Amino acid sequence: MEGNKEKEHLLALKVMRLTKPSLMMLHSMPSCGVRDLPYDAFQELVENDVTITPGLAQFGLASFLTLPQNFGNIFLGETFSSYISIHNDSQQICRDIVVKTDLQTSSQRLTLSGASTTPKSELEPDDSIDDVIHHEVKELGTHILVCAVSYTTASKEKMYFRKFFKFHVLKPLDVKTKFYNTETDDVYLEAQIQNITPGPIYLEKVSLEPSVLYHVKELNSSVTKESECGLFGSVNYMNAMDVRQYLYCFIARPEASEDVRLLKGMMNIGKLDIIWKTNMGEKGRLQTSQLQRMAPGCGDIKVTVEDIPQTVTVGETFEMRIKVTNCCERPMELMLSLHNNINTGLLWSGLSGKQLCRVEPFVSIVHKLSITAICTGLMSISGLKLTDTFLKRTYEHDDIAQVYVYAPDIQTPA
């Protein structure tokens, strides 16, 4: 018994990816001297080859541009554009034509066109239906473009067919991040961006969108008296496998600094937004997920310096203000002790063993201290102890700040 043969369709489907052209590559032409026998034949080949740039026969690039012959690869963050054409190759009038395009990824199926459009009433012979679809690619891996066409023939027969077009989405940039914590609530972020495409790209914009707890300061420009410019110049051009490093400073907002609980544990700190272009001008955008940072543990009590002079003279007594924060779930009765060590070059001035006020959970108090400098050089402030009078537990705080001590100029008598 002869099997059923697939019916020949009256409509033809053509799909072409819309992309920028690329420079046409040439194979180097053989060359020889004027006195060699094949010289005239080689010269004739060069003169008749329309792709060769005049005067540059041995150059590897032609004066022509070429379009891709297939879907090829696309990079994450680029916009996938495709031209879809339905042509009536028959001599019949087709009716109720519906064209639907879906994009199948590894995790979902997206409808790009045809979901809510009204069927075209009829299509004359040699006429066509044309459409252009656009989709910003947000997933890696294999993608399949599914084009489905349904129509009714002149004999009232309903026809349907589909075509599949596969392409791969690759990663254009490799982004690595590293956090650096400071004694205050400020955080520094180092972002390393590497071009892992096979060709050069241009970084049009690299910015960082902070979370609601921080505002950010970019440290990627060079400021001169005349102007301010980026560290990588006006054109941030990256060859394949090139690396760029960017630095940002996150400064905690006042409302976040006042509530210790907001800056504890794992938290979202912001996300990078990168806009790049290929050497032919195709734009792509890559946005990272929320960058997460684990805040360093500070124990039950956190001591930070609010105000301190940068330089003092030897023999001078100066003041500093510290902020003491109760980071535990219970109130604390604290006693402040100051322990001097002559080898540090600084001596505490004031009463040691002083009882501080009651500190409620996640509340801070500010206390003023006096110090006398007795030696020159860069001196570290140590010897501060806080004792929880209820649990009889002592918290030692050393190297909480540094100050530069210098000797004033001594004028000799005339």
KEKE-3310 file (N, C-alpha, C; in steps of 0.2 Angstrom, whole numbers, plus 5000, padded with zeros to 4 digits):
npx = (5004:5003:5011:5004:5006:5014:5005:5008:5011:5003:5008:5023:5036:5048:5062:5073:5087:5089:5103:5118:5129:5145:5163:5169:5180:5195:5205:5222:5229:5240:5256:5269:5284:5287:5294:5291:5283:5269:5264:5256:5244:5240:5238:5227:5218:5217:5212:5200:5193:5180:5179:5190:5199:5204:5221:5225:5228:5233:5227:5218:5205:5190:5182:5168:5153:5146:5132:5125:5124:5117:5107:5117:5126:5121:5123:5121:5109:5109:5098:5087:5082:5071:5066:5051:5043:5028:5024:5013:5014:5007:4993:4981:4969:4972:4965:4960:4973:4985:4999:5010:5023:5034:5046:5056:5064:5076:5069:5056:5042:5040:5028:5030:5024:5007:4998:4987:4982:4971:4966:4972:4962:4962:4975:4982:4988:5006:5007:5013:5015:5022:5033:5041:5050:5055:5066:5073:5086:5087:5092:5103:5110:5102:5091:5075:5067:5050:5040:5023:5011:4994:4981:4967:4962:4957:4947:4941:4949:4957:4974:4990:5006:5023:5039:5056:5069:5085:5096:5110:5113:5126:5137:5143:5151:5162:5159:5166:5166:5171:5171:5176:5177:5176:5181:5170:5153:5154:5157:5168:5168:5175:5174:5177:5178:5177:5180:5173:5170:5173:5177:5182:5174:5165:5163:5150:5143:5146:5138:5132:5119:5113:5106:5092:5098:5110:5120:5129:5146:5156:5172:5180:5186:5197:5201:5205:5212:5207:5196:5186:5188:5186:5195:5199:5199:5191:5185:5181:5188:5188:5198:5197:5196:5202:5203:5194:5194:5184:5179:5170:5162:5151:5141:5133:5116:5109:5097:5099:5111:5108:5100:5105:5102:5098:5110:5115:5121:5117:5114:5106:5115:5117:5116:5125:5125:5128:5131:5135:5144:5146:5159:5153:5143:5131:5121:5121:5115:5119:5114:5117:5112:5105:5119:5126:5131:5140:5139:5152:5154:5151:5151:5144:5146:5149:5162:5165:5174:5169:5174:5189:5205:5217:5230:5241:5251:5266:5264:5252:5235:5222:5205:5193:5179:5169:5157:5147:5139:5126:5124:5117:5103:5098:5097:5111:5122:5136:5153:5167:5184:5200:5216:5233:5248:5264:5272:5265:5265:5254:5243:5230:5218:5209:5195:5196:5186:5173:5156:5144:5129:5114:5112:5101:5095:5102:5104:5113:5126:5135:5152:5164:5182:5198:5215:5233:5247:5263:5274:5282:5276:5266:5253:5244:5228:5224:5219:5206:5193:5177:5166:5153:5142:5133:5135:5148:5157:5171:5175:5188:5195:5206:5218:5209:5209:5220:5232:5242:5257:5267:5282:5283:5290:5306:5312:5328:5337:5342)
npy = (4994:5011:5025:5040:5055:5070:5085:5097:5114:5130:5142:5150:5151:5162:5166:5178:5183:5200:5209:5219:5221:5213:5216:5210:5196:5193:5181:5182:5187:5179:5185:5192:5196:5209:5204:5191:5177:5174:5187:5196:5188:5188:5201:5204:5196:5203:5216:5212:5208:5213:5215:5218:5231:5246:5248:5241:5227:5216:5217:5211:5214:5217:5229:5228:5224:5210:5200:5190:5172:5163:5160:5161:5166:5174:5187:5188:5200:5208:5214:5203:5203:5199:5196:5191:5183:5179:5171:5170:5157:5151:5149:5152:5160:5163:5162:5169:5170:5166:5171:5166:5168:5161:5161:5149:5145:5138:5138:5144:5149:5161:5172:5181:5187:5188:5183:5190:5196:5200:5188:5189:5193:5188:5183:5187:5179:5179:5189:5195:5193:5203:5205:5211:5206:5209:5206:5207:5198:5188:5177:5164:5151:5138:5144:5143:5148:5148:5147:5148:5144:5146:5144:5145:5136:5139:5129:5128:5121:5118:5123:5120:5123:5122:5130:5128:5137:5137:5145:5151:5158:5167:5172:5188:5196:5194:5196:5200:5202:5211:5214:5227:5231:5244:5253:5261:5262:5262:5255:5247:5243:5233:5230:5219:5218:5208:5206:5193:5190:5185:5196:5214:5226:5240:5249:5258:5263:5261:5258:5259:5254:5259:5250:5254:5257:5263:5276:5279:5282:5285:5280:5282:5291:5304:5318:5334:5351:5357:5348:5334:5317:5300:5286:5277:5284:5294:5285:5269:5256:5239:5225:5207:5197:5207:5217:5227:5237:5243:5255:5258:5267:5264:5273:5273:5277:5290:5286:5272:5271:5274:5264:5249:5236:5236:5235:5223:5206:5196:5206:5216:5226:5233:5234:5231:5240:5238:5245:5241:5240:5232:5231:5235:5243:5237:5236:5231:5226:5223:5218:5215:5203:5207:5213:5204:5207:5201:5207:5212:5204:5212:5209:5211:5224:5239:5250:5265:5279:5295:5308:5315:5324:5325:5328:5332:5342:5338:5335:5341:5341:5333:5331:5317:5310:5296:5283:5272:5257:5247:5231:5220:5210:5214:5227:5236:5240:5250:5252:5263:5261:5267:5263:5266:5266:5269:5266:5268:5281:5289:5296:5293:5306:5310:5303:5287:5271:5276:5276:5273:5279:5270:5259:5255:5241:5240:5254:5269:5278:5293:5298:5309:5310:5313:5315:5315:5319:5312:5308:5309:5305:5292:5288:5275:5273:5265:5254:5256:5250:5242:5238:5226:5228:5220:5206:5205:5206:5210:5221:5223:5236:5240:5249:5258:5270:5282:5294:5308:5314:5328:5338:5355:5368:5374:5389:5396:5407:5424)
npz = (5000:4996:5004:5011:5003:5007:5005:4993:4996:4993:4997:5000:5012:5018:5028:5035:5044:5050:5050:5053:5039:5036:5033:5018:5016:5008:4999:4997:4982:4971:4967:4956:4948:4935:4925:4925:4917:4920:4923:4916:4915:4929:4932:4924:4930:4942:4938:4933:4944:4953:4967:4973:4981:4972:4969:4980:4980:4987:4999:5014:5015:5006:4995:4996:5005:5015:5018:5031:5028:5035:5050:5060:5075:5090:5102:5119:5125:5113:5100:5092:5076:5062:5046:5038:5026:5017:5002:4988:4978:4969:4956:4962:4972:4989:5005:5022:5029:5041:5050:5062:5074:5085:5099:5105:5119:5131:5143:5141:5130:5119:5111:5097:5086:5078:5087:5091:5079:5065:5053:5036:5023:5010:4998:4983:4968:4966:4975:4992:5010:5021:5035:5050:5064:5081:5095:5111:5116:5130:5136:5138:5127:5116:5104:5096:5082:5078:5065:5060:5048:5042:5031:5019:5005:4987:4985:4998:5007:5022:5026:5033:5039:5046:5050:5056:5064:5070:5081:5091:5106:5113:5126:5128:5136:5150:5167:5182:5200:5215:5232:5244:5260:5272:5287:5290:5285:5271:5255:5243:5226:5215:5198:5185:5168:5154:5137:5128:5115:5098:5091:5090:5101:5106:5121:5126:5137:5154:5169:5186:5195:5210:5225:5236:5248:5247:5239:5225:5220:5206:5201:5190:5181:5175:5182:5177:5177:5165:5160:5162:5160:5154:5161:5151:5139:5126:5117:5121:5117:5114:5111:5107:5121:5129:5144:5156:5170:5183:5196:5210:5223:5236:5246:5261:5264:5274:5282:5281:5288:5301:5305:5311:5307:5294:5287:5289:5287:5272:5258:5244:5234:5222:5203:5188:5173:5156:5141:5124:5108:5092:5080:5068:5073:5079:5092:5109:5125:5142:5157:5174:5187:5203:5213:5226:5243:5257:5273:5284:5299:5315:5328:5345:5349:5340:5335:5328:5320:5321:5319:5317:5318:5304:5305:5318:5330:5339:5356:5357:5362:5356:5350:5348:5340:5344:5338:5346:5344:5348:5343:5346:5352:5365:5378:5383:5397:5397:5401:5400:5397:5397:5391:5393:5383:5382:5371:5359:5356:5359:5371:5381:5387:5401:5410:5415:5416:5415:5417:5404:5396:5396:5382:5370:5360:5344:5343:5343:5351:5353:5358:5366:5365:5372:5367:5369:5359:5359:5352:5336:5319:5310:5319:5328:5335:5350:5363:5369:5378:5381:5393:5396:5409:5414:5409:5412:5402:5391:5378:5367:5358:5346:5336:5330:5323:5314:5315:5310:5317:5319:5320:5325:5316:5322:5327:5326:5337:5332)
capx = (5000:5007:5009:5001:5011:5013:5003:5012:5008:5002:5012:5030:5038:5055:5064:5080:5089:5091:5109:5122:5134:5152:5167:5171:5187:5198:5211:5228:5231:5247:5260:5275:5288:5285:5297:5289:5278:5262:5262:5250:5238:5238:5236:5221:5213:5216:5208:5193:5189:5177:5179:5197:5200:5209:5228:5226:5226:5235:5224:5214:5197:5187:5178:5161:5150:5142:5127:5126:5121:5112:5106:5123:5126:5119:5125:5116:5108:5107:5091:5086:5078:5070:5061:5047:5039:5024:5023:5009:5018:5002:4989:4975:4968:4972:4961:4961:4980:4987:5006:5012:5030:5036:5053:5056:5070:5076:5064:5049:5040:5037:5025:5033:5019:5002:4994:4980:4981:4966:4968:4972:4956:4965:4981:4982:4994:5012:5007:5016:5014:5029:5033:5048:5050:5061:5066:5079:5088:5089:5093:5109:5108:5099:5084:5072:5061:5045:5035:5017:5006:4988:4977:4962:4963:4950:4942:4939:4953:4962:4981:4994:5013:5028:5046:5060:5075:5088:5102:5113:5114:5132:5139:5148:5156:5163:5160:5168:5166:5175:5169:5181:5174:5180:5179:5164:5148:5156:5159:5171:5166:5179:5171:5181:5174:5182:5177:5175:5167:5178:5180:5182:5168:5165:5159:5147:5141:5146:5136:5130:5112:5113:5100:5089:5101:5116:5121:5136:5151:5160:5179:5183:5187:5203:5199:5211:5210:5203:5190:5185:5188:5186:5202:5200:5199:5184:5183:5183:5188:5191:5199:5195:5200:5204:5199:5193:5192:5180:5179:5164:5161:5145:5140:5126:5111:5108:5092:5102:5117:5105:5097:5111:5099:5097:5116:5118:5120:5117:5110:5107:5119:5116:5118:5129:5122:5133:5129:5141:5142:5151:5163:5148:5138:5126:5121:5119:5114:5119:5112:5118:5107:5107:5125:5125:5137:5139:5142:5156:5152:5154:5150:5139:5147:5153:5164:5167:5176:5165:5177:5196:5210:5221:5237:5242:5258:5268:5263:5246:5230:5216:5198:5190:5172:5167:5150:5146:5132:5124:5122:5114:5096:5097:5100:5118:5125:5143:5158:5172:5190:5206:5222:5238:5254:5269:5275:5260:5266:5248:5241:5223:5218:5202:5193:5195:5181:5167:5150:5141:5122:5111:5111:5096:5097:5102:5105:5120:5128:5142:5156:5170:5188:5204:5221:5239:5252:5270:5279:5280:5275:5260:5252:5238:5225:5222:5218:5200:5189:5170:5164:5146:5142:5128:5138:5155:5161:5175:5176:5194:5196:5213:5219:5202:5210:5227:5233:5249:5260:5273:5285:5283:5297:5309:5316:5334:5338:5347)
capy = (5000:5017:5029:5046:5060:5077:5089:5103:5120:5135:5148:5149:5155:5164:5170:5181:5188:5206:5211:5223:5217:5213:5217:5204:5194:5191:5177:5185:5186:5178:5190:5190:5202:5211:5200:5184:5175:5175:5193:5199:5185:5190:5208:5204:5194:5209:5221:5210:5206:5219:5215:5221:5238:5248:5249:5237:5220:5211:5219:5206:5216:5219:5235:5226:5221:5204:5198:5183:5167:5159:5164:5162:5166:5181:5188:5190:5208:5210:5213:5199:5205:5195:5198:5186:5184:5174:5173:5165:5154:5147:5154:5152:5165:5160:5166:5168:5168:5168:5169:5166:5167:5160:5159:5144:5145:5132:5139:5147:5150:5168:5174:5187:5190:5184:5181:5194:5199:5197:5185:5192:5190:5185:5184:5186:5176:5183:5194:5192:5196:5204:5207:5212:5205:5211:5203:5208:5192:5189:5170:5160:5144:5137:5147:5140:5152:5144:5151:5143:5147:5143:5147:5141:5136:5141:5124:5128:5116:5122:5120:5122:5121:5126:5129:5129:5140:5137:5149:5150:5164:5167:5177:5193:5199:5190:5201:5197:5208:5210:5219:5229:5234:5249:5254:5264:5258:5263:5248:5248:5237:5232:5226:5217:5216:5205:5205:5186:5189:5184:5202:5220:5229:5247:5250:5264:5265:5256:5262:5255:5257:5256:5249:5260:5258:5266:5280:5277:5287:5282:5282:5279:5297:5308:5325:5339:5358:5359:5344:5327:5312:5293:5283:5273:5288:5295:5279:5264:5251:5233:5219:5201:5195:5213:5217:5233:5237:5249:5255:5261:5268:5264:5276:5271:5283:5292:5282:5266:5271:5275:5257:5244:5230:5236:5234:5216:5200:5197:5212:5218:5232:5236:5230:5234:5241:5239:5245:5240:5240:5229:5236:5237:5247:5233:5238:5226:5229:5218:5220:5210:5203:5211:5211:5203:5207:5199:5212:5209:5204:5217:5207:5214:5231:5241:5256:5269:5285:5300:5314:5315:5327:5321:5329:5336:5343:5334:5339:5344:5337:5334:5327:5313:5308:5289:5281:5266:5255:5241:5227:5214:5210:5216:5233:5235:5245:5250:5255:5264:5260:5269:5260:5270:5262:5274:5264:5269:5288:5293:5295:5296:5311:5310:5299:5280:5268:5280:5273:5276:5278:5263:5258:5250:5237:5243:5261:5271:5284:5297:5300:5312:5308:5317:5311:5319:5316:5313:5306:5311:5299:5290:5284:5271:5274:5259:5254:5257:5244:5243:5232:5225:5227:5214:5200:5206:5204:5216:5221:5227:5239:5243:5252:5261:5276:5284:5301:5309:5318:5331:5343:5361:5371:5377:5395:5398:5414:5427)
capz = (5000:4995:5009:5010:5002:5009:5000:4991:4998:4988:4999:5002:5018:5018:5034:5034:5049:5048:5054:5049:5035:5038:5028:5014:5017:5002:4998:4994:4975:4969:4964:4953:4945:4929:4920:4925:4912:4921:4926:4912:4917:4935:4931:4921:4935:4947:4935:4932:4950:4956:4974:4975:4981:4968:4972:4986:4978:4992:5006:5015:5015:5000:4996:4997:5012:5014:5022:5033:5024:5039:5056:5064:5082:5092:5108:5125:5126:5107:5098:5087:5071:5057:5041:5037:5020:5014:4995:4985:4972:4965:4952:4965:4978:4996:5010:5029:5030:5048:5051:5069:5075:5092:5100:5110:5123:5136:5149:5140:5123:5118:5105:5094:5082:5075:5092:5091:5072:5061:5047:5030:5020:5004:4995:4976:4965:4966:4981:4998:5016:5024:5042:5053:5071:5085:5101:5114:5119:5137:5139:5134:5125:5110:5103:5090:5079:5075:5060:5058:5043:5040:5026:5016:4997:4983:4986:5005:5011:5026:5025:5039:5039:5051:5049:5062:5063:5076:5082:5097:5110:5117:5131:5125:5141:5157:5172:5189:5205:5221:5237:5249:5266:5275:5294:5290:5281:5264:5252:5237:5222:5209:5192:5179:5162:5148:5130:5126:5108:5093:5088:5094:5103:5109:5127:5125:5144:5160:5175:5191:5198:5217:5229:5240:5254:5245:5233:5222:5217:5201:5202:5184:5177:5177:5183:5176:5177:5159:5159:5166:5155:5157:5161:5145:5134:5124:5114:5125:5112:5117:5107:5109:5127:5133:5151:5159:5177:5185:5203:5213:5230:5239:5252:5264:5265:5281:5285:5282:5293:5308:5307:5310:5305:5287:5284:5292:5283:5264:5255:5238:5234:5215:5197:5183:5166:5151:5134:5120:5101:5088:5075:5063:5075:5082:5099:5114:5132:5147:5164:5179:5192:5209:5216:5233:5247:5264:5277:5289:5306:5320:5335:5349:5349:5334:5336:5322:5322:5317:5318:5320:5314:5300:5307:5324:5332:5344:5362:5356:5364:5351:5352:5342:5342:5342:5338:5349:5342:5351:5338:5349:5353:5371:5380:5387:5401:5396:5405:5395:5400:5392:5393:5389:5381:5379:5365:5354:5355:5360:5378:5383:5392:5403:5415:5413:5420:5416:5415:5399:5397:5393:5375:5368:5354:5337:5344:5343:5355:5351:5364:5364:5369:5371:5366:5368:5355:5362:5347:5329:5315:5309:5325:5328:5341:5353:5370:5371:5380:5383:5397:5398:5416:5416:5408:5414:5396:5389:5371:5366:5351:5345:5329:5327:5318:5313:5315:5308:5322:5316:5325:5322:5314:5327:5324:5330:5338:5328)
cpx = (5004:5005:5007:5007:5009:5011:5007:5008:5008:5007:5019:5033:5046:5057:5071:5081:5091:5097:5113:5127:5141:5156:5169:5178:5189:5204:5216:5229:5238:5250:5266:5278:5285:5288:5295:5283:5271:5260:5256:5244:5236:5236:5229:5216:5212:5211:5201:5189:5187:5177:5185:5197:5206:5216:5229:5225:5228:5232:5219:5206:5196:5183:5170:5160:5146:5137:5127:5122:5116:5111:5112:5122:5124:5121:5120:5115:5107:5100:5091:5081:5077:5065:5058:5042:5035:5022:5018:5012:5013:4998:4982:4975:4968:4968:4962:4968:4982:4994:5007:5019:5031:5043:5053:5063:5070:5071:5057:5048:5037:5034:5027:5028:5013:4997:4987:4978:4975:4968:4967:4966:4958:4971:4981:4988:5000:5012:5011:5014:5020:5028:5040:5047:5056:5060:5072:5080:5090:5091:5099:5106:5105:5092:5081:5066:5056:5040:5029:5013:5000:4984:4971:4962:4956:4945:4940:4943:4957:4969:4985:5001:5017:5035:5050:5066:5079:5094:5104:5114:5120:5133:5144:5153:5156:5164:5161:5168:5169:5173:5175:5177:5179:5178:5172:5159:5149:5158:5162:5169:5171:5176:5176:5177:5179:5178:5179:5171:5174:5181:5180:5175:5170:5161:5157:5145:5143:5144:5133:5124:5112:5106:5098:5093:5108:5115:5128:5140:5156:5167:5183:5184:5193:5201:5206:5208:5205:5196:5191:5184:5188:5193:5204:5200:5192:5181:5185:5182:5192:5192:5197:5199:5203:5200:5199:5191:5189:5179:5173:5164:5154:5145:5133:5122:5110:5103:5095:5107:5114:5102:5102:5108:5098:5104:5120:5117:5120:5112:5112:5110:5118:5117:5121:5125:5127:5130:5135:5139:5148:5154:5159:5143:5132:5126:5118:5119:5114:5118:5113:5112:5109:5114:5124:5131:5135:5143:5146:5153:5155:5153:5144:5140:5151:5155:5167:5169:5172:5169:5184:5201:5215:5228:5237:5249:5260:5267:5256:5240:5224:5210:5196:5183:5171:5160:5150:5139:5131:5121:5118:5106:5093:5100:5107:5120:5133:5147:5164:5179:5196:5212:5228:5244:5259:5272:5271:5261:5260:5246:5234:5223:5210:5201:5192:5190:5175:5161:5146:5133:5120:5110:5106:5098:5096:5102:5112:5121:5135:5145:5162:5176:5193:5210:5227:5244:5259:5275:5277:5280:5268:5258:5245:5235:5222:5221:5211:5196:5182:5168:5156:5145:5138:5131:5145:5159:5164:5176:5182:5194:5202:5213:5212:5203:5218:5227:5241:5251:5266:5275:5285:5290:5300:5314:5322:5335:5343:5354)
cpy = (5006:5022:5036:5051:5066:5081:5095:5110:5126:5141:5145:5154:5156:5168:5172:5185:5194:5208:5215:5219:5217:5214:5210:5203:5192:5186:5181:5183:5184:5184:5188:5196:5203:5207:5193:5183:5176:5182:5196:5195:5187:5197:5208:5201:5199:5214:5219:5208:5213:5220:5218:5228:5241:5250:5245:5229:5215:5212:5213:5207:5219:5226:5234:5224:5215:5203:5191:5178:5163:5163:5166:5162:5173:5181:5190:5198:5211:5210:5209:5201:5200:5197:5191:5187:5178:5175:5167:5163:5151:5152:5154:5158:5161:5165:5164:5166:5171:5166:5171:5164:5166:5159:5155:5144:5139:5133:5142:5148:5157:5169:5181:5191:5185:5181:5184:5197:5196:5194:5189:5189:5186:5187:5182:5182:5181:5189:5191:5196:5197:5207:5207:5211:5207:5208:5204:5201:5192:5182:5168:5154:5144:5140:5144:5145:5148:5148:5146:5147:5143:5147:5142:5142:5138:5135:5123:5123:5120:5119:5124:5119:5125:5125:5131:5132:5141:5142:5149:5157:5163:5173:5181:5195:5194:5196:5197:5203:5206:5216:5221:5233:5239:5249:5257:5260:5259:5256:5250:5242:5238:5227:5225:5215:5214:5204:5197:5185:5188:5191:5208:5223:5236:5248:5257:5267:5259:5260:5257:5258:5254:5254:5255:5261:5262:5271:5279:5283:5283:5285:5280:5285:5300:5315:5330:5346:5360:5355:5338:5322:5305:5291:5279:5277:5289:5289:5273:5257:5245:5227:5213:5199:5201:5213:5225:5233:5243:5249:5260:5261:5268:5267:5275:5278:5284:5287:5275:5265:5271:5268:5252:5238:5230:5234:5228:5211:5201:5202:5213:5225:5236:5232:5234:5234:5243:5239:5245:5239:5236:5234:5238:5241:5243:5234:5232:5229:5223:5221:5214:5209:5207:5208:5210:5204:5205:5204:5209:5209:5208:5215:5210:5221:5233:5249:5259:5276:5290:5306:5314:5320:5323:5322:5333:5337:5339:5338:5341:5339:5338:5330:5323:5311:5300:5288:5274:5263:5248:5236:5220:5215:5213:5223:5231:5241:5245:5254:5256:5264:5262:5267:5263:5265:5267:5273:5266:5277:5292:5291:5298:5301:5311:5304:5292:5276:5271:5276:5277:5275:5272:5264:5253:5246:5241:5251:5263:5277:5287:5299:5303:5310:5312:5313:5316:5315:5317:5311:5308:5304:5298:5285:5281:5272:5267:5260:5256:5251:5246:5237:5232:5223:5222:5207:5200:5204:5211:5215:5226:5230:5243:5245:5254:5267:5277:5291:5303:5315:5321:5336:5349:5364:5375:5383:5396:5405:5417:5428)
cpz = (5000:5000:5007:5009:5004:5004:4999:4993:4993:4990:5001:5007:5017:5024:5033:5040:5047:5053:5050:5045:5038:5032:5025:5015:5010:5003:4994:4987:4975:4965:4961:4950:4938:4923:4920:4920:4914:4924:4922:4914:4924:4935:4929:4926:4940:4944:4934:4938:4953:4963:4977:4975:4976:4971:4978:4985:4983:4999:5007:5015:5008:5001:4996:5004:5010:5019:5025:5029:5028:5045:5060:5071:5084:5099:5113:5125:5119:5105:5092:5082:5065:5052:5038:5031:5018:5007:4992:4978:4967:4960:4955:4970:4984:5001:5017:5031:5037:5048:5058:5070:5083:5093:5106:5113:5127:5141:5147:5132:5123:5111:5103:5090:5080:5081:5092:5084:5069:5055:5041:5026:5014:5001:4988:4974:4965:4971:4987:5004:5019:5031:5045:5061:5074:5092:5105:5118:5126:5140:5135:5132:5118:5110:5096:5088:5076:5071:5058:5053:5042:5035:5023:5008:4994:4984:4993:5009:5015:5026:5031:5038:5044:5048:5055:5060:5069:5076:5089:5100:5114:5122:5128:5130:5147:5162:5179:5194:5211:5226:5242:5254:5269:5283:5295:5286:5274:5261:5245:5233:5216:5204:5187:5174:5156:5142:5128:5119:5104:5090:5092:5096:5106:5115:5127:5132:5149:5166:5180:5195:5205:5220:5233:5246:5253:5239:5231:5219:5212:5202:5196:5179:5180:5177:5182:5177:5171:5159:5163:5160:5158:5157:5155:5139:5131:5120:5118:5121:5115:5112:5110:5115:5131:5139:5153:5166:5179:5193:5205:5220:5232:5246:5255:5265:5272:5285:5286:5287:5300:5310:5306:5306:5297:5284:5287:5287:5276:5262:5248:5238:5227:5210:5192:5176:5161:5144:5129:5113:5098:5084:5070:5066:5078:5089:5103:5121:5137:5154:5169:5183:5198:5212:5223:5237:5254:5269:5282:5296:5311:5327:5339:5349:5343:5336:5330:5324:5317:5315:5321:5315:5310:5303:5314:5326:5338:5351:5362:5359:5359:5353:5346:5345:5339:5342:5341:5347:5345:5345:5340:5350:5360:5373:5384:5391:5400:5400:5400:5399:5395:5395:5389:5388:5378:5373:5358:5352:5356:5367:5378:5388:5395:5408:5412:5418:5420:5413:5410:5400:5394:5386:5373:5362:5348:5338:5345:5348:5353:5358:5362:5368:5367:5371:5366:5364:5358:5358:5340:5325:5314:5315:5325:5335:5344:5360:5373:5372:5383:5387:5398:5405:5418:5415:5410:5408:5393:5382:5370:5359:5351:5337:5326:5323:5318:5313:5314:5313:5319:5321:5321:5320:5320:5325:5329:5331:5334:5332)
residu = (MET:GLU:GLY:ASN:LYS:GLU:LYS:GLU:HIS:LEU:LEU:ALA:LEU:LYS:VAL:MET:ARG:LEU:THR:LYS:PRO:SER:LEU:MET:MET:LEU:HIS:SER:MET:PRO:SER:CYS:GLY:VAL:ARG:ASP:LEU:PRO:TYR:ASP:ALA:PHE:GLN:GLU:LEU:VAL:GLU:ASN:ASP:VAL:THR:ILE:THR:PRO:GLY:LEU:ALA:GLN:PHE:GLY:LEU:ALA:SER:PHE:LEU:THR:LEU:PRO:GLN:ASN:PHE:GLY:ASN:ILE:PHE:LEU:GLY:GLU:THR:PHE:SER:SER:TYR:ILE:SER:ILE:HIS:ASN:ASP:SER:GLN:GLN:ILE:CYS:ARG:ASP:ILE:VAL:VAL:LYS:THR:ASP:LEU:GLN:THR:SER:SER:GLN:ARG:LEU:THR:LEU:SER:GLY:ALA:SER:THR:THR:PRO:LYS:SER:GLU:LEU:GLU:PRO:ASP:ASP:SER:ILE:ASP:ASP:VAL:ILE:HIS:HIS:GLU:VAL:LYS:GLU:LEU:GLY:THR:HIS:ILE:LEU:VAL:CYS:ALA:VAL:SER:TYR:THR:THR:ALA:SER:LYS:GLU:LYS:MET:TYR:PHE:ARG:LYS:PHE:PHE:LYS:PHE:HIS:VAL:LEU:LYS:PRO:LEU:ASP:VAL:LYS:THR:LYS:PHE:TYR:ASN:THR:GLU:THR:ASP:ASP:VAL:TYR:LEU:GLU:ALA:GLN:ILE:GLN:ASN:ILE:THR:PRO:GLY:PRO:ILE:TYR:LEU:GLU:LYS:VAL:SER:LEU:GLU:PRO:SER:VAL:LEU:TYR:HIS:VAL:LYS:GLU:LEU:ASN:SER:SER:VAL:THR:LYS:GLU:SER:GLU:CYS:GLY:LEU:PHE:GLY:SER:VAL:ASN:TYR:MET:ASN:ALA:MET:ASP:VAL:ARG:GLN:TYR:LEU:TYR:CYS:PHE:ILE:ALA:ARG:PRO:GLU:ALA:SER:GLU:ASP:VAL:ARG:LEU:LEU:LYS:GLY:MET:MET:ASN:ILE:GLY:LYS:LEU:ASP:ILE:ILE:TRP:LYS:THR:ASN:MET:GLY:GLU:LYS:GLY:ARG:LEU:GLN:THR:SER:GLN:LEU:GLN:ARG:MET:ALA:PRO:GLY:CYS:GLY:ASP:ILE:LYS:VAL:THR:VAL:GLU:ASP:ILE:PRO:GLN:THR:VAL:THR:VAL:GLY:GLU:THR:PHE:GLU:MET:ARG:ILE:LYS:VAL:THR:ASN:CYS:CYS:GLU:ARG:PRO:MET:GLU:LEU:MET:LEU:SER:LEU:HIS:ASN:ASN:ILE:ASN:THR:GLY:LEU:LEU:TRP:SER:GLY:LEU:SER:GLY:LYS:GLN:LEU:CYS:ARG:VAL:GLU:PRO:PHE:VAL:SER:ILE:VAL:HIS:LYS:LEU:SER:ILE:THR:ALA:ILE:CYS:THR:GLY:LEU:MET:SER:ILE:SER:GLY:LEU:LYS:LEU:THR:ASP:THR:PHE:LEU:LYS:ARG:THR:TYR:GLU:HIS:ASP:ASP:ILE:ALA:GLN:VAL:TYR:VAL:TYR:ALA:PRO:ASP:ILE:GLN:THR:PRO:ALA)
# end
